[in-house]
Amino acid sequence: MRKGMAVLLMNMLASELGYEVRWITDTPENSSDIILLDNNEGDSKRFSGTQKFEQAVEWLRQKM
């Protein structure tokens, strides 16, 4: 899946399922950003690495 499509799908699914997407960066020099999906009901998941967007989409699809 292309990165742009994965980001779009991730945002659409997160919105539909009531999850908030947060970006976590340790330092400006650090390129290993983390995506945090949180629904404020105790269900959250972190994704990192080169396939973080695709992993987030797959996890959200399983929640549907």
mmCIF file of the N, C-alpha and C atoms, coordinates in Angstrom:
data_MODEL
# 
_entry.id   MODEL 
# 
loop_
_atom_site.group_PDB 
_atom_site.id 
_atom_site.type_symbol 
_atom_site.label_atom_id 
_atom_site.label_alt_id 
_atom_site.label_comp_id 
_atom_site.label_asym_id 
_atom_site.label_entity_id 
_atom_site.label_seq_id 
_atom_site.pdbx_PDB_ins_code 
_atom_site.Cartn_x 
_atom_site.Cartn_y 
_atom_site.Cartn_z 
_atom_site.occupancy 
_atom_site.B_iso_or_equiv 
_atom_site.pdbx_formal_charge 
_atom_site.auth_seq_id 
_atom_site.auth_comp_id 
_atom_site.auth_asym_id 
_atom_site.auth_atom_id 
_atom_site.pdbx_PDB_model_num 
ATOM 1   N N  . MET A 1 1  ? 0.856   -1.173 0.000  1.00 0.00 ? 1  MET A N  1 
ATOM 2   C CA . MET A 1 1  ? 0.000   0.000  0.000  1.00 0.00 ? 1  MET A CA 1 
ATOM 3   C C  . MET A 1 1  ? 0.901   1.235  0.000  1.00 0.00 ? 1  MET A C  1 
ATOM 4   N N  . ARG A 1 2  ? 0.562   2.185  -0.804 1.00 0.00 ? 2  ARG A N  1 
ATOM 5   C CA . ARG A 1 2  ? 1.365   3.402  -0.828 1.00 0.00 ? 2  ARG A CA 1 
ATOM 6   C C  . ARG A 1 2  ? 1.136   4.214  0.445  1.00 0.00 ? 2  ARG A C  1 
ATOM 7   N N  . LYS A 1 3  ? 2.175   4.946  0.821  1.00 0.00 ? 3  LYS A N  1 
ATOM 8   C CA . LYS A 1 3  ? 2.145   5.692  2.085  1.00 0.00 ? 3  LYS A CA 1 
ATOM 9   C C  . LYS A 1 3  ? 0.988   6.689  2.139  1.00 0.00 ? 3  LYS A C  1 
ATOM 10  N N  . GLY A 1 4  ? 0.777   7.442  1.071  1.00 0.00 ? 4  GLY A N  1 
ATOM 11  C CA . GLY A 1 4  ? -0.300  8.434  1.054  1.00 0.00 ? 4  GLY A CA 1 
ATOM 12  C C  . GLY A 1 4  ? -1.670  7.812  1.247  1.00 0.00 ? 4  GLY A C  1 
ATOM 13  N N  . MET A 1 5  ? -1.903  6.690  0.567  1.00 0.00 ? 5  MET A N  1 
ATOM 14  C CA . MET A 1 5  ? -3.179  5.988  0.698  1.00 0.00 ? 5  MET A CA 1 
ATOM 15  C C  . MET A 1 5  ? -3.343  5.432  2.111  1.00 0.00 ? 5  MET A C  1 
ATOM 16  N N  . ALA A 1 6  ? -2.261  4.922  2.686  1.00 0.00 ? 6  ALA A N  1 
ATOM 17  C CA . ALA A 1 6  ? -2.318  4.380  4.045  1.00 0.00 ? 6  ALA A CA 1 
ATOM 18  C C  . ALA A 1 6  ? -2.647  5.477  5.055  1.00 0.00 ? 6  ALA A C  1 
ATOM 19  N N  . VAL A 1 7  ? -2.066  6.657  4.889  1.00 0.00 ? 7  VAL A N  1 
ATOM 20  C CA . VAL A 1 7  ? -2.343  7.773  5.801  1.00 0.00 ? 7  VAL A CA 1 
ATOM 21  C C  . VAL A 1 7  ? -3.810  8.183  5.690  1.00 0.00 ? 7  VAL A C  1 
ATOM 22  N N  . LEU A 1 8  ? -4.316  8.264  4.471  1.00 0.00 ? 8  LEU A N  1 
ATOM 23  C CA . LEU A 1 8  ? -5.716  8.621  4.259  1.00 0.00 ? 8  LEU A CA 1 
ATOM 24  C C  . LEU A 1 8  ? -6.650  7.591  4.894  1.00 0.00 ? 8  LEU A C  1 
ATOM 25  N N  . LEU A 1 9  ? -6.409  6.318  4.629  1.00 0.00 ? 9  LEU A N  1 
ATOM 26  C CA . LEU A 1 9  ? -7.238  5.263  5.208  1.00 0.00 ? 9  LEU A CA 1 
ATOM 27  C C  . LEU A 1 9  ? -7.159  5.251  6.729  1.00 0.00 ? 9  LEU A C  1 
ATOM 28  N N  . MET A 1 10 ? -5.961  5.455  7.267  1.00 0.00 ? 10 MET A N  1 
ATOM 29  C CA . MET A 1 10 ? -5.788  5.477  8.716  1.00 0.00 ? 10 MET A CA 1 
ATOM 30  C C  . MET A 1 10 ? -6.641  6.585  9.337  1.00 0.00 ? 10 MET A C  1 
ATOM 31  N N  . ASN A 1 11 ? -6.597  7.770  8.758  1.00 0.00 ? 11 ASN A N  1 
ATOM 32  C CA . ASN A 1 11 ? -7.373  8.891  9.289  1.00 0.00 ? 11 ASN A CA 1 
ATOM 33  C C  . ASN A 1 11 ? -8.874  8.651  9.165  1.00 0.00 ? 11 ASN A C  1 
ATOM 34  N N  . MET A 1 12 ? -9.309  8.097  8.043  1.00 0.00 ? 12 MET A N  1 
ATOM 35  C CA . MET A 1 12 ? -10.733 7.823  7.847  1.00 0.00 ? 12 MET A CA 1 
ATOM 36  C C  . MET A 1 12 ? -11.240 6.778  8.836  1.00 0.00 ? 12 MET A C  1 
ATOM 37  N N  . LEU A 1 13 ? -10.503 5.673  8.968  1.00 0.00 ? 13 LEU A N  1 
ATOM 38  C CA . LEU A 1 13 ? -10.916 4.612  9.885  1.00 0.00 ? 13 LEU A CA 1 
ATOM 39  C C  . LEU A 1 13 ? -10.880 5.084  11.336 1.00 0.00 ? 13 LEU A C  1 
ATOM 40  N N  . ALA A 1 14 ? -9.839  5.814  11.697 1.00 0.00 ? 14 ALA A N  1 
ATOM 41  C CA . ALA A 1 14 ? -9.722  6.316  13.069 1.00 0.00 ? 14 ALA A CA 1 
ATOM 42  C C  . ALA A 1 14 ? -10.899 7.225  13.402 1.00 0.00 ? 14 ALA A C  1 
ATOM 43  N N  . SER A 1 15 ? -11.256 8.095  12.487 1.00 0.00 ? 15 SER A N  1 
ATOM 44  C CA . SER A 1 15 ? -12.379 8.995  12.702 1.00 0.00 ? 15 SER A CA 1 
ATOM 45  C C  . SER A 1 15 ? -13.685 8.220  12.843 1.00 0.00 ? 15 SER A C  1 
ATOM 46  N N  . GLU A 1 16 ? -13.890 7.255  11.977 1.00 0.00 ? 16 GLU A N  1 
ATOM 47  C CA . GLU A 1 16 ? -15.115 6.444  12.006 1.00 0.00 ? 16 GLU A CA 1 
ATOM 48  C C  . GLU A 1 16 ? -15.248 5.655  13.312 1.00 0.00 ? 16 GLU A C  1 
ATOM 49  N N  . LEU A 1 17 ? -14.133 5.165  13.821 1.00 0.00 ? 17 LEU A N  1 
ATOM 50  C CA . LEU A 1 17 ? -14.150 4.325  15.020 1.00 0.00 ? 17 LEU A CA 1 
ATOM 51  C C  . LEU A 1 17 ? -13.971 5.110  16.320 1.00 0.00 ? 17 LEU A C  1 
ATOM 52  N N  . GLY A 1 18 ? -13.804 6.427  16.225 1.00 0.00 ? 18 GLY A N  1 
ATOM 53  C CA . GLY A 1 18 ? -13.683 7.254  17.420 1.00 0.00 ? 18 GLY A CA 1 
ATOM 54  C C  . GLY A 1 18 ? -12.287 7.332  18.010 1.00 0.00 ? 18 GLY A C  1 
ATOM 55  N N  . TYR A 1 19 ? -11.272 7.059  17.197 1.00 0.00 ? 19 TYR A N  1 
ATOM 56  C CA . TYR A 1 19 ? -9.890  7.132  17.667 1.00 0.00 ? 19 TYR A CA 1 
ATOM 57  C C  . TYR A 1 19 ? -9.275  8.477  17.296 1.00 0.00 ? 19 TYR A C  1 
ATOM 58  N N  . GLU A 1 20 ? -8.419  8.959  18.158 1.00 0.00 ? 20 GLU A N  1 
ATOM 59  C CA . GLU A 1 20 ? -7.648  10.172 17.905 1.00 0.00 ? 20 GLU A CA 1 
ATOM 60  C C  . GLU A 1 20 ? -6.249  9.749  17.478 1.00 0.00 ? 20 GLU A C  1 
ATOM 61  N N  . VAL A 1 21 ? -5.734  10.396 16.439 1.00 0.00 ? 21 VAL A N  1 
ATOM 62  C CA . VAL A 1 21 ? -4.389  10.103 15.945 1.00 0.00 ? 21 VAL A CA 1 
ATOM 63  C C  . VAL A 1 21 ? -3.442  11.140 16.531 1.00 0.00 ? 21 VAL A C  1 
ATOM 64  N N  . ARG A 1 22 ? -2.402  10.672 17.202 1.00 0.00 ? 22 ARG A N  1 
ATOM 65  C CA . ARG A 1 22 ? -1.394  11.572 17.777 1.00 0.00 ? 22 ARG A CA 1 
ATOM 66  C C  . ARG A 1 22 ? -0.023  11.189 17.243 1.00 0.00 ? 22 ARG A C  1 
ATOM 67  N N  . TRP A 1 23 ? 0.799   12.193 17.017 1.00 0.00 ? 23 TRP A N  1 
ATOM 68  C CA . TRP A 1 23 ? 2.170   11.974 16.553 1.00 0.00 ? 23 TRP A CA 1 
ATOM 69  C C  . TRP A 1 23 ? 3.105   12.257 17.714 1.00 0.00 ? 23 TRP A C  1 
ATOM 70  N N  . ILE A 1 24 ? 4.007   11.337 17.981 1.00 0.00 ? 24 ILE A N  1 
ATOM 71  C CA . ILE A 1 24 ? 4.956   11.486 19.083 1.00 0.00 ? 24 ILE A CA 1 
ATOM 72  C C  . ILE A 1 24 ? 6.362   11.501 18.497 1.00 0.00 ? 24 ILE A C  1 
ATOM 73  N N  . THR A 1 25 ? 7.122   12.560 18.806 1.00 0.00 ? 25 THR A N  1 
ATOM 74  C CA . THR A 1 25 ? 8.506   12.671 18.369 1.00 0.00 ? 25 THR A CA 1 
ATOM 75  C C  . THR A 1 25 ? 9.356   12.994 19.583 1.00 0.00 ? 25 THR A C  1 
ATOM 76  N N  . ASP A 1 26 ? 10.414  12.216 19.781 1.00 0.00 ? 26 ASP A N  1 
ATOM 77  C CA . ASP A 1 26 ? 11.289  12.448 20.932 1.00 0.00 ? 26 ASP A CA 1 
ATOM 78  C C  . ASP A 1 26 ? 12.064  13.749 20.792 1.00 0.00 ? 26 ASP A C  1 
ATOM 79  N N  . THR A 1 27 ? 12.747  13.902 19.684 1.00 0.00 ? 27 THR A N  1 
ATOM 80  C CA . THR A 1 27 ? 13.555  15.096 19.439 1.00 0.00 ? 27 THR A CA 1 
ATOM 81  C C  . THR A 1 27 ? 13.403  15.497 17.978 1.00 0.00 ? 27 THR A C  1 
ATOM 82  N N  . PRO A 1 28 ? 13.679  16.749 17.646 1.00 0.00 ? 28 PRO A N  1 
ATOM 83  C CA . PRO A 1 28 ? 13.593  17.166 16.239 1.00 0.00 ? 28 PRO A CA 1 
ATOM 84  C C  . PRO A 1 28 ? 14.528  16.369 15.320 1.00 0.00 ? 28 PRO A C  1 
ATOM 85  N N  . GLU A 1 29 ? 15.639  15.890 15.854 1.00 0.00 ? 29 GLU A N  1 
ATOM 86  C CA . GLU A 1 29 ? 16.590  15.138 15.036 1.00 0.00 ? 29 GLU A CA 1 
ATOM 87  C C  . GLU A 1 29 ? 16.152  13.686 14.842 1.00 0.00 ? 29 GLU A C  1 
ATOM 88  N N  . ASN A 1 30 ? 15.264  13.217 15.691 1.00 0.00 ? 30 ASN A N  1 
ATOM 89  C CA . ASN A 1 30 ? 14.833  11.820 15.656 1.00 0.00 ? 30 ASN A CA 1 
ATOM 90  C C  . ASN A 1 30 ? 13.811  11.617 14.541 1.00 0.00 ? 30 ASN A C  1 
ATOM 91  N N  . SER A 1 31 ? 14.107  10.723 13.629 1.00 0.00 ? 31 SER A N  1 
ATOM 92  C CA . SER A 1 31 ? 13.203  10.485 12.504 1.00 0.00 ? 31 SER A CA 1 
ATOM 93  C C  . SER A 1 31 ? 12.294  9.286  12.745 1.00 0.00 ? 31 SER A C  1 
ATOM 94  N N  . SER A 1 32 ? 12.340  8.721  13.944 1.00 0.00 ? 32 SER A N  1 
ATOM 95  C CA . SER A 1 32 ? 11.512  7.549  14.231 1.00 0.00 ? 32 SER A CA 1 
ATOM 96  C C  . SER A 1 32 ? 10.239  7.963  14.964 1.00 0.00 ? 32 SER A C  1 
ATOM 97  N N  . ASP A 1 33 ? 9.388   8.706  14.277 1.00 0.00 ? 33 ASP A N  1 
ATOM 98  C CA . ASP A 1 33 ? 8.130   9.140  14.863 1.00 0.00 ? 33 ASP A CA 1 
ATOM 99  C C  . ASP A 1 33 ? 7.264   7.939  15.224 1.00 0.00 ? 33 ASP A C  1 
ATOM 100 N N  . ILE A 1 34 ? 6.392   8.159  16.178 1.00 0.00 ? 34 ILE A N  1 
ATOM 101 C CA . ILE A 1 34 ? 5.463   7.125  16.628 1.00 0.00 ? 34 ILE A CA 1 
ATOM 102 C C  . ILE A 1 34 ? 4.047   7.650  16.427 1.00 0.00 ? 34 ILE A C  1 
ATOM 103 N N  . ILE A 1 35 ? 3.171   6.791  15.940 1.00 0.00 ? 35 ILE A N  1 
ATOM 104 C CA . ILE A 1 35 ? 1.751   7.108  15.829 1.00 0.00 ? 35 ILE A CA 1 
ATOM 105 C C  . ILE A 1 35 ? 1.055   6.471  17.024 1.00 0.00 ? 35 ILE A C  1 
ATOM 106 N N  . LEU A 1 36 ? 0.242   7.250  17.707 1.00 0.00 ? 36 LEU A N  1 
ATOM 107 C CA . LEU A 1 36 ? -0.560  6.733  18.812 1.00 0.00 ? 36 LEU A CA 1 
ATOM 108 C C  . LEU A 1 36 ? -2.023  6.883  18.434 1.00 0.00 ? 36 LEU A C  1 
ATOM 109 N N  . LEU A 1 37 ? -2.757  5.780  18.423 1.00 0.00 ? 37 LEU A N  1 
ATOM 110 C CA . LEU A 1 37 ? -4.203  5.798  18.207 1.00 0.00 ? 37 LEU A CA 1 
ATOM 111 C C  . LEU A 1 37 ? -4.858  5.565  19.556 1.00 0.00 ? 37 LEU A C  1 
ATOM 112 N N  . ASP A 1 38 ? -5.734  6.480  19.962 1.00 0.00 ? 38 ASP A N  1 
ATOM 113 C CA . ASP A 1 38 ? -6.337  6.431  21.292 1.00 0.00 ? 38 ASP A CA 1 
ATOM 114 C C  . ASP A 1 38 ? -7.816  6.791  21.186 1.00 0.00 ? 38 ASP A C  1 
ATOM 115 N N  . ASN A 1 39 ? -8.678  6.002  21.831 1.00 0.00 ? 39 ASN A N  1 
ATOM 116 C CA . ASN A 1 39 ? -10.114 6.304  21.798 1.00 0.00 ? 39 ASN A CA 1 
ATOM 117 C C  . ASN A 1 39 ? -10.634 6.850  23.127 1.00 0.00 ? 39 ASN A C  1 
ATOM 118 N N  . ASN A 1 40 ? -9.746  7.208  24.041 1.00 0.00 ? 40 ASN A N  1 
ATOM 119 C CA . ASN A 1 40 ? -10.098 7.775  25.350 1.00 0.00 ? 40 ASN A CA 1 
ATOM 120 C C  . ASN A 1 40 ? -10.953 6.840  26.195 1.00 0.00 ? 40 ASN A C  1 
ATOM 121 N N  . GLU A 1 41 ? -11.020 5.573  25.842 1.00 0.00 ? 41 GLU A N  1 
ATOM 122 C CA . GLU A 1 41 ? -11.729 4.578  26.644 1.00 0.00 ? 41 GLU A CA 1 
ATOM 123 C C  . GLU A 1 41 ? -10.770 3.485  27.093 1.00 0.00 ? 41 GLU A C  1 
ATOM 124 N N  . GLY A 1 42 ? -9.492  3.787  27.071 1.00 0.00 ? 42 GLY A N  1 
ATOM 125 C CA . GLY A 1 42 ? -8.489  2.824  27.497 1.00 0.00 ? 42 GLY A CA 1 
ATOM 126 C C  . GLY A 1 42 ? -7.939  1.951  26.395 1.00 0.00 ? 42 GLY A C  1 
ATOM 127 N N  . ASP A 1 43 ? -8.451  2.096  25.192 1.00 0.00 ? 43 ASP A N  1 
ATOM 128 C CA . ASP A 1 43 ? -7.971  1.298  24.066 1.00 0.00 ? 43 ASP A CA 1 
ATOM 129 C C  . ASP A 1 43 ? -7.040  2.161  23.224 1.00 0.00 ? 43 ASP A C  1 
ATOM 130 N N  . SER A 1 44 ? -5.763  1.844  23.256 1.00 0.00 ? 44 SER A N  1 
ATOM 131 C CA . SER A 1 44 ? -4.803  2.610  22.473 1.00 0.00 ? 44 SER A CA 1 
ATOM 132 C C  . SER A 1 44 ? -3.730  1.676  21.935 1.00 0.00 ? 44 SER A C  1 
ATOM 133 N N  . LYS A 1 45 ? -3.061  2.140  20.898 1.00 0.00 ? 45 LYS A N  1 
ATOM 134 C CA . LYS A 1 45 ? -2.017  1.333  20.261 1.00 0.00 ? 45 LYS A CA 1 
ATOM 135 C C  . LYS A 1 45 ? -0.998  2.279  19.647 1.00 0.00 ? 45 LYS A C  1 
ATOM 136 N N  . ARG A 1 46 ? 0.285   1.900  19.773 1.00 0.00 ? 46 ARG A N  1 
ATOM 137 C CA . ARG A 1 46 ? 1.386   2.671  19.187 1.00 0.00 ? 46 ARG A CA 1 
ATOM 138 C C  . ARG A 1 46 ? 1.957   1.924  17.991 1.00 0.00 ? 46 ARG A C  1 
ATOM 139 N N  . PHE A 1 47 ? 2.353   2.690  16.985 1.00 0.00 ? 47 PHE A N  1 
ATOM 140 C CA . PHE A 1 47 ? 2.972   2.125  15.790 1.00 0.00 ? 47 PHE A CA 1 
ATOM 141 C C  . PHE A 1 47 ? 4.220   2.923  15.458 1.00 0.00 ? 47 PHE A C  1 
ATOM 142 N N  . SER A 1 48 ? 5.277   2.217  15.075 1.00 0.00 ? 48 SER A N  1 
ATOM 143 C CA . SER A 1 48 ? 6.516   2.882  14.680 1.00 0.00 ? 48 SER A CA 1 
ATOM 144 C C  . SER A 1 48 ? 7.166   2.075  13.568 1.00 0.00 ? 48 SER A C  1 
ATOM 145 N N  . GLY A 1 49 ? 8.219   2.622  13.014 1.00 0.00 ? 49 GLY A N  1 
ATOM 146 C CA . GLY A 1 49 ? 8.923   1.928  11.941 1.00 0.00 ? 49 GLY A CA 1 
ATOM 147 C C  . GLY A 1 49 ? 8.468   2.388  10.573 1.00 0.00 ? 49 GLY A C  1 
ATOM 148 N N  . THR A 1 50 ? 9.032   1.779  9.566  1.00 0.00 ? 50 THR A N  1 
ATOM 149 C CA . THR A 1 50 ? 8.754   2.205  8.196  1.00 0.00 ? 50 THR A CA 1 
ATOM 150 C C  . THR A 1 50 ? 7.353   1.838  7.727  1.00 0.00 ? 50 THR A C  1 
ATOM 151 N N  . GLN A 1 51 ? 6.738   0.844  8.330  1.00 0.00 ? 51 GLN A N  1 
ATOM 152 C CA . GLN A 1 51 ? 5.401   0.399  7.925  1.00 0.00 ? 51 GLN A CA 1 
ATOM 153 C C  . GLN A 1 51 ? 4.317   0.815  8.925  1.00 0.00 ? 51 GLN A C  1 
ATOM 154 N N  . LYS A 1 52 ? 4.570   1.869  9.704  1.00 0.00 ? 52 LYS A N  1 
ATOM 155 C CA . LYS A 1 52 ? 3.645   2.242  10.776 1.00 0.00 ? 52 LYS A CA 1 
ATOM 156 C C  . LYS A 1 52 ? 2.249   2.598  10.266 1.00 0.00 ? 52 LYS A C  1 
ATOM 157 N N  . PHE A 1 53 ? 2.158   3.243  9.108  1.00 0.00 ? 53 PHE A N  1 
ATOM 158 C CA . PHE A 1 53 ? 0.843   3.620  8.592  1.00 0.00 ? 53 PHE A CA 1 
ATOM 159 C C  . PHE A 1 53 ? 0.051   2.385  8.167  1.00 0.00 ? 53 PHE A C  1 
ATOM 160 N N  . GLU A 1 54 ? 0.723   1.480  7.472  1.00 0.00 ? 54 GLU A N  1 
ATOM 161 C CA . GLU A 1 54 ? 0.073   0.249  7.029  1.00 0.00 ? 54 GLU A CA 1 
ATOM 162 C C  . GLU A 1 54 ? -0.347  -0.615 8.221  1.00 0.00 ? 54 GLU A C  1 
ATOM 163 N N  . GLN A 1 55 ? 0.505   -0.665 9.251  1.00 0.00 ? 55 GLN A N  1 
ATOM 164 C CA . GLN A 1 55 ? 0.177   -1.426 10.458 1.00 0.00 ? 55 GLN A CA 1 
ATOM 165 C C  . GLN A 1 55 ? -1.040  -0.830 11.164 1.00 0.00 ? 55 GLN A C  1 
ATOM 166 N N  . ALA A 1 56 ? -1.105  0.492  11.211 1.00 0.00 ? 56 ALA A N  1 
ATOM 167 C CA . ALA A 1 56 ? -2.239  1.162  11.848 1.00 0.00 ? 56 ALA A CA 1 
ATOM 168 C C  . ALA A 1 56 ? -3.533  0.872  11.091 1.00 0.00 ? 56 ALA A C  1 
ATOM 169 N N  . VAL A 1 57 ? -3.479  0.905  9.760  1.00 0.00 ? 57 VAL A N  1 
ATOM 170 C CA . VAL A 1 57 ? -4.667  0.603  8.953  1.00 0.00 ? 57 VAL A CA 1 
ATOM 171 C C  . VAL A 1 57 ? -5.139  -0.820 9.220  1.00 0.00 ? 57 VAL A C  1 
ATOM 172 N N  . GLU A 1 58 ? -4.223  -1.770 9.232  1.00 0.00 ? 58 GLU A N  1 
ATOM 173 C CA . GLU A 1 58 ? -4.596  -3.166 9.475  1.00 0.00 ? 58 GLU A CA 1 
ATOM 174 C C  . GLU A 1 58 ? -5.215  -3.334 10.863 1.00 0.00 ? 58 GLU A C  1 
ATOM 175 N N  . TRP A 1 59 ? -4.649  -2.694 11.873 1.00 0.00 ? 59 TRP A N  1 
ATOM 176 C CA . TRP A 1 59 ? -5.177  -2.786 13.231 1.00 0.00 ? 59 TRP A CA 1 
ATOM 177 C C  . TRP A 1 59 ? -6.584  -2.188 13.306 1.00 0.00 ? 59 TRP A C  1 
ATOM 178 N N  . LEU A 1 60 ? -6.778  -1.033 12.658 1.00 0.00 ? 60 LEU A N  1 
ATOM 179 C CA . LEU A 1 60 ? -8.096  -0.397 12.666 1.00 0.00 ? 60 LEU A CA 1 
ATOM 180 C C  . LEU A 1 60 ? -9.119  -1.233 11.900 1.00 0.00 ? 60 LEU A C  1 
ATOM 181 N N  . ARG A 1 61 ? -8.707  -1.854 10.815 1.00 0.00 ? 61 ARG A N  1 
ATOM 182 C CA . ARG A 1 61 ? -9.625  -2.726 10.064 1.00 0.00 ? 61 ARG A CA 1 
ATOM 183 C C  . ARG A 1 61 ? -10.107 -3.878 10.933 1.00 0.00 ? 61 ARG A C  1 
ATOM 184 N N  . GLN A 1 62 ? -9.237  -4.398 11.766 1.00 0.00 ? 62 GLN A N  1 
ATOM 185 C CA . GLN A 1 62 ? -9.620  -5.493 12.661 1.00 0.00 ? 62 GLN A CA 1 
ATOM 186 C C  . GLN A 1 62 ? -10.625 -5.031 13.714 1.00 0.00 ? 62 GLN A C  1 
ATOM 187 N N  . LYS A 1 63 ? -10.626 -3.743 14.027 1.00 0.00 ? 63 LYS A N  1 
ATOM 188 C CA . LYS A 1 63 ? -11.544 -3.188 15.024 1.00 0.00 ? 63 LYS A CA 1 
ATOM 189 C C  . LYS A 1 63 ? -12.957 -3.015 14.475 1.00 0.00 ? 63 LYS A C  1 
ATOM 190 N N  . MET A 1 64 ? -13.107 -3.024 13.160 1.00 0.00 ? 64 MET A N  1 
ATOM 191 C CA . MET A 1 64 ? -14.432 -2.819 12.549 1.00 0.00 ? 64 MET A CA 1 
ATOM 192 C C  . MET A 1 64 ? -15.288 -4.053 12.652 1.00 0.00 ? 64 MET A C  1 
# 
